Amino acid sequence: VVIDFHDQLKNITAGYGSLDTSEADPPLAEAALSKVDIMLNGEVVEPLAFVCHRDNAQGEARKVAQKLQGVLPRQQFVTAIQAKADGKIIASERIKA
């Protein structure tokens, strides 16, 4: 999975770079990708969703959940941060009250 390649190319070449594409030979292989949804208190927060390889989903989801735990402020109630992929909760953190 290529992430932010176009942005990195433009950044490195100060906007002067370009990219020509053609079909791969042999054709590209399918990858096992998963959409990871981030939920706060059981509600999906769509802007935080991301796509990654199925083998890396749990590790990436755990990183995001831990980052959110450190960034989000405490509330007067416990806040549950959960990451869901393929219908299963794969990472969970809590922000204490």
C-alpha positions as a LaTeX table, in Angstrom:
\begin{tabular}{lrrr}
\hline
Residue & $x$ (\AA) & $y$ (\AA) & $z$ (\AA) \\
\hline
Val1 & 0.00 & 0.00 & 0.00 \\
Val2 & 1.45 & 3.33 & $-1.05$ \\
Ile3 & 0.64 & 6.20 & 1.31 \\
Asp4 & 1.20 & 9.91 & 0.54 \\
Phe5 & 3.56 & 9.15 & $-2.37$ \\
His6 & 2.34 & 12.05 & $-4.49$ \\
Asp7 & 2.69 & 14.52 & $-1.60$ \\
Gln8 & 6.20 & 13.28 & $-0.80$ \\
Leu9 & 7.23 & 13.52 & $-4.46$ \\
Lys10 & 6.03 & 17.12 & $-4.72$ \\
Asn11 & 7.69 & 17.99 & $-1.41$ \\
Ile12 & 11.08 & 16.54 & $-2.36$ \\
Thr13 & 11.08 & 18.09 & $-5.85$ \\
Ala14 & 9.69 & 21.48 & $-4.72$ \\
Gly15 & 6.60 & 20.92 & $-6.86$ \\
Tyr16 & 8.48 & 20.24 & $-10.11$ \\
Gly17 & 8.34 & 16.45 & $-10.05$ \\
Ser18 & 5.86 & 14.39 & $-12.00$ \\
Leu19 & 5.03 & 10.73 & $-12.26$ \\
Asp20 & 4.19 & 8.67 & $-15.32$ \\
Thr21 & 2.31 & 5.45 & $-14.70$ \\
Ser22 & 1.78 & 2.34 & $-16.74$ \\
Glu23 & 0.31 & $-1.06$ & $-16.12$ \\
Ala24 & 2.50 & $-3.39$ & $-14.13$ \\
Asp25 & 3.99 & $-6.44$ & $-15.76$ \\
Pro26 & 3.20 & $-8.87$ & $-14.16$ \\
Pro27 & $-0.13$ & $-7.42$ & $-12.97$ \\
Leu28 & $-0.35$ & $-6.22$ & $-9.39$ \\
Ala29 & $-1.32$ & $-8.82$ & $-6.81$ \\
Glu30 & $-4.28$ & $-8.46$ & $-4.50$ \\
Ala31 & $-3.52$ & $-7.51$ & $-0.91$ \\
Ala32 & $-5.45$ & $-8.43$ & 2.22 \\
Leu33 & $-6.54$ & $-4.97$ & 3.39 \\
Ser34 & $-8.81$ & $-4.04$ & 6.27 \\
Lys35 & $-10.67$ & $-0.86$ & 7.07 \\
Val36 & $-10.06$ & 0.06 & 10.71 \\
Asp37 & $-12.79$ & 2.16 & 12.34 \\
Ile38 & $-12.03$ & 4.16 & 15.48 \\
Met39 & $-14.88$ & 4.42 & 17.96 \\
Leu40 & $-15.30$ & 6.79 & 20.90 \\
Asn41 & $-17.87$ & 5.60 & 23.45 \\
Gly42 & $-19.27$ & 3.15 & 20.90 \\
Glu43 & $-19.77$ & 5.70 & 18.10 \\
Val44 & $-17.68$ & 5.44 & 14.94 \\
Val45 & $-15.62$ & 8.57 & 14.21 \\
Glu46 & $-15.37$ & 8.34 & 10.42 \\
Pro47 & $-12.51$ & 10.85 & 9.90 \\
Leu48 & $-10.24$ & 8.65 & 12.05 \\
Ala49 & $-10.84$ & 5.50 & 9.96 \\
Phe50 & $-7.93$ & 4.17 & 7.92 \\
Val51 & $-7.01$ & 1.28 & 5.64 \\
Cys52 & $-4.02$ & $-0.96$ & 6.30 \\
His53 & $-2.79$ & $-4.48$ & 5.64 \\
Arg54 & $-4.70$ & $-7.07$ & 7.64 \\
Asp55 & $-1.49$ & $-8.36$ & 9.27 \\
Asn56 & $-0.63$ & $-4.87$ & 10.58 \\
Ala57 & $-4.15$ & $-3.82$ & 11.59 \\
Gln58 & $-3.91$ & $-4.65$ & 15.29 \\
Gly59 & $-0.54$ & $-2.93$ & 15.78 \\
Glu60 & $-1.58$ & 0.20 & 13.87 \\
Ala61 & $-4.93$ & 0.33 & 15.68 \\
Arg62 & $-3.20$ & 0.04 & 19.06 \\
Lys63 & $-0.86$ & 2.94 & 18.15 \\
Val64 & $-3.83$ & 5.14 & 17.20 \\
Ala65 & $-5.79$ & 4.22 & 20.35 \\
Gln66 & $-2.80$ & 4.95 & 22.60 \\
Lys67 & $-2.13$ & 8.25 & 20.81 \\
Leu68 & $-5.76$ & 9.30 & 21.27 \\
Gln69 & $-5.61$ & 8.30 & 24.93 \\
Gly70 & $-2.69$ & 10.69 & 25.42 \\
Val71 & $-4.18$ & 13.53 & 23.37 \\
Leu72 & $-7.87$ & 13.61 & 24.31 \\
Pro73 & $-8.73$ & 15.49 & 27.52 \\
Arg74 & $-10.36$ & 13.78 & 30.49 \\
Gln75 & $-14.13$ & 14.07 & 30.87 \\
Gln76 & $-16.44$ & 13.65 & 33.86 \\
Phe77 & $-17.01$ & 10.06 & 32.75 \\
Val78 & $-14.88$ & 7.22 & 31.42 \\
Thr79 & $-14.24$ & 7.51 & 27.68 \\
Ala80 & $-13.81$ & 4.25 & 25.75 \\
Ile81 & $-11.53$ & 4.29 & 22.71 \\
Gln82 & $-11.92$ & 1.21 & 20.51 \\
Ala83 & $-10.63$ & 0.15 & 17.11 \\
Lys84 & $-12.72$ & $-2.24$ & 15.02 \\
Ala85 & $-11.69$ & $-4.18$ & 11.92 \\
Asp86 & $-13.57$ & $-6.96$ & 10.14 \\
Gly87 & $-16.38$ & $-6.74$ & 12.71 \\
Lys88 & $-14.08$ & $-7.34$ & 15.71 \\
Ile89 & $-12.65$ & $-5.02$ & 18.35 \\
Ile90 & $-8.89$ & $-5.28$ & 17.84 \\
Ala91 & $-7.65$ & $-2.55$ & 20.23 \\
Ser92 & $-9.12$ & $-0.77$ & 23.22 \\
Glu93 & $-8.04$ & 1.97 & 25.62 \\
Arg94 & $-9.85$ & 3.99 & 28.27 \\
Ile95 & $-9.54$ & 7.57 & 29.43 \\
Lys96 & $-10.28$ & 7.67 & 33.16 \\
Ala97 & $-12.79$ & 10.12 & 34.58 \\
\hline
\end{tabular}
